[in-house]
């Protein structure tokens, strides 16, 4: 399993963080030499949602321009 090559570094980091959390509570259930399919799918799913969320800026805004937001005024 090369999750970073398949889905990117952030997905691999998410898998690693969740794996280590689970392993702290039940080390006998999560051997290091086996991938956990539930954590793998969760990492891939979070990557899909993150990518879809980042594509929102490419949608046309009210002025019809793509990828550009209207300036915000700070008081």
C-alpha positions as protocol buffer text, in pm:
chain_id: "A"
residue {
  index: 1
  type: UNK
  ca { x: 0 y: 0 z: 0 }
}
residue {
  index: 2
  type: UNK
  ca { x: 145 y: 333 z: -109 }
}
residue {
  index: 3
  type: UNK
  ca { x: -132 y: 567 z: -9 }
}
residue {
  index: 4
  type: UNK
  ca { x: 82 y: 878 z: -65 }
}
residue {
  index: 5
  type: UNK
  ca { x: 146 y: 778 z: -426 }
}
residue {
  index: 6
  type: UNK
  ca { x: -219 y: 697 z: -487 }
}
residue {
  index: 7
  type: UNK
  ca { x: -389 y: 985 z: -311 }
}
residue {
  index: 8
  type: UNK
  ca { x: -130 y: 1235 z: -191 }
}
residue {
  index: 9
  type: UNK
  ca { x: 71 y: 1314 z: 117 }
}
residue {
  index: 10
  type: UNK
  ca { x: -214 y: 1459 z: 323 }
}
residue {
  index: 11
  type: UNK
  ca { x: -413 y: 1138 z: 282 }
}
residue {
  index: 12
  type: UNK
  ca { x: -113 y: 937 z: 401 }
}
residue {
  index: 13
  type: UNK
  ca { x: -74 y: 1166 z: 702 }
}
residue {
  index: 14
  type: UNK
  ca { x: -444 y: 1125 z: 789 }
}
residue {
  index: 15
  type: UNK
  ca { x: -410 y: 746 z: 771 }
}
residue {
  index: 16
  type: UNK
  ca { x: -96 y: 750 z: 985 }
}
residue {
  index: 17
  type: UNK
  ca { x: -243 y: 975 z: 1254 }
}
residue {
  index: 18
  type: UNK
  ca { x: -561 y: 767 z: 1281 }
}
residue {
  index: 19
  type: UNK
  ca { x: -364 y: 440 z: 1276 }
}
residue {
  index: 20
  type: UNK
  ca { x: -143 y: 556 z: 1562 }
}
residue {
  index: 21
  type: UNK
  ca { x: -444 y: 669 z: 1767 }
}
residue {
  index: 22
  type: UNK
  ca { x: -615 y: 331 z: 1723 }
}
residue {
  index: 23
  type: UNK
  ca { x: -291 y: 147 z: 1792 }
}
residue {
  index: 24
  type: UNK
  ca { x: -249 y: 322 z: 2128 }
}
residue {
  index: 25
  type: UNK
  ca { x: -580 y: 182 z: 2247 }
}
residue {
  index: 26
  type: UNK
  ca { x: -554 y: -170 z: 2100 }
}
residue {
  index: 27
  type: UNK
  ca { x: -202 y: -256 z: 1979 }
}
residue {
  index: 28
  type: UNK
  ca { x: -279 y: -627 z: 1940 }
}
residue {
  index: 29
  type: UNK
  ca { x: -559 y: -549 z: 1690 }
}
residue {
  index: 30
  type: UNK
  ca { x: -348 y: -331 z: 1458 }
}
residue {
  index: 31
  type: UNK
  ca { x: -18 y: -488 z: 1356 }
}
residue {
  index: 32
  type: UNK
  ca { x: 225 y: -256 z: 1177 }
}
residue {
  index: 33
  type: UNK
  ca { x: 276 y: -498 z: 889 }
}
residue {
  index: 34
  type: UNK
  ca { x: -90 y: -491 z: 780 }
}
residue {
  index: 35
  type: UNK
  ca { x: -296 y: -207 z: 637 }
}
residue {
  index: 36
  type: UNK
  ca { x: -627 y: -137 z: 808 }
}
residue {
  index: 37
  type: UNK
  ca { x: -894 y: -122 z: 539 }
}
residue {
  index: 38
  type: UNK
  ca { x: -1133 y: 91 z: 745 }
}
residue {
  index: 39
  type: UNK
  ca { x: -870 y: 356 z: 814 }
}
residue {
  index: 40
  type: UNK
  ca { x: -753 y: 337 z: 451 }
}
residue {
  index: 41
  type: UNK
  ca { x: -1104 y: 403 z: 318 }
}
residue {
  index: 42
  type: UNK
  ca { x: -1158 y: 681 z: 571 }
}
residue {
  index: 43
  type: UNK
  ca { x: -835 y: 852 z: 461 }
}
residue {
  index: 44
  type: UNK
  ca { x: -929 y: 825 z: 93 }
}
residue {
  index: 45
  type: UNK
  ca { x: -1280 y: 956 z: 161 }
}
residue {
  index: 46
  type: UNK
  ca { x: -1152 y: 1255 z: 357 }
}
residue {
  index: 47
  type: UNK
  ca { x: -919 y: 1332 z: 65 }
}
residue {
  index: 48
  type: UNK
  ca { x: -1211 y: 1329 z: -180 }
}
residue {
  index: 49
  type: UNK
  ca { x: -1415 y: 1566 z: 37 }
}
residue {
  index: 50
  type: UNK
  ca { x: -1115 y: 1795 z: 85 }
}
residue {
  index: 51
  type: UNK
  ca { x: -1052 y: 1811 z: -291 }
}
residue {
  index: 52
  type: UNK
  ca { x: -1419 y: 1880 z: -366 }
}
residue {
  index: 53
  type: UNK
  ca { x: -1420 y: 2157 z: -108 }
}
residue {
  index: 54
  type: UNK
  ca { x: -1115 y: 2321 z: -262 }
}
residue {
  index: 55
  type: UNK
  ca { x: -1279 y: 2324 z: -606 }
}
residue {
  index: 56
  type: UNK
  ca { x: -1555 y: 2557 z: -489 }
}
residue {
  index: 57
  type: UNK
  ca { x: -1342 y: 2859 z: -576 }
}
residue {
  index: 58
  type: UNK
  ca { x: -1346 y: 2756 z: -942 }
}
residue {
  index: 59
  type: UNK
  ca { x: -1724 y: 2784 z: -956 }
}
residue {
  index: 60
  type: UNK
  ca { x: -1858 y: 3108 z: -1106 }
}
residue {
  index: 61
  type: UNK
  ca { x: -1950 y: 3364 z: -844 }
}
residue {
  index: 62
  type: UNK
  ca { x: -2231 y: 3618 z: -862 }
}
residue {
  index: 63
  type: UNK
  ca { x: -2035 y: 3848 z: -1091 }
}
residue {
  index: 64
  type: UNK
  ca { x: -1975 y: 3562 z: -1337 }
}
residue {
  index: 65
  type: UNK
  ca { x: -1598 y: 3553 z: -1284 }
}
residue {
  index: 66
  type: UNK
  ca { x: -1436 y: 3218 z: -1209 }
}
residue {
  index: 67
  type: UNK
  ca { x: -1183 y: 3167 z: -929 }
}
residue {
  index: 68
  type: UNK
  ca { x: -1189 y: 3529 z: -810 }
}
residue {
  index: 69
  type: UNK
  ca { x: -1371 y: 3636 z: -500 }
}
residue {
  index: 70
  type: UNK
  ca { x: -1502 y: 3983 z: -442 }
}
residue {
  index: 71
  type: UNK
  ca { x: -1284 y: 4197 z: -218 }
}
residue {
  index: 72
  type: UNK
  ca { x: -1381 y: 4196 z: 146 }
}
residue {
  index: 73
  type: UNK
  ca { x: -1384 y: 4511 z: 350 }
}
residue {
  index: 74
  type: UNK
  ca { x: -1251 y: 4502 z: 704 }
}
residue {
  index: 75
  type: UNK
  ca { x: -1368 y: 4773 z: 943 }
}
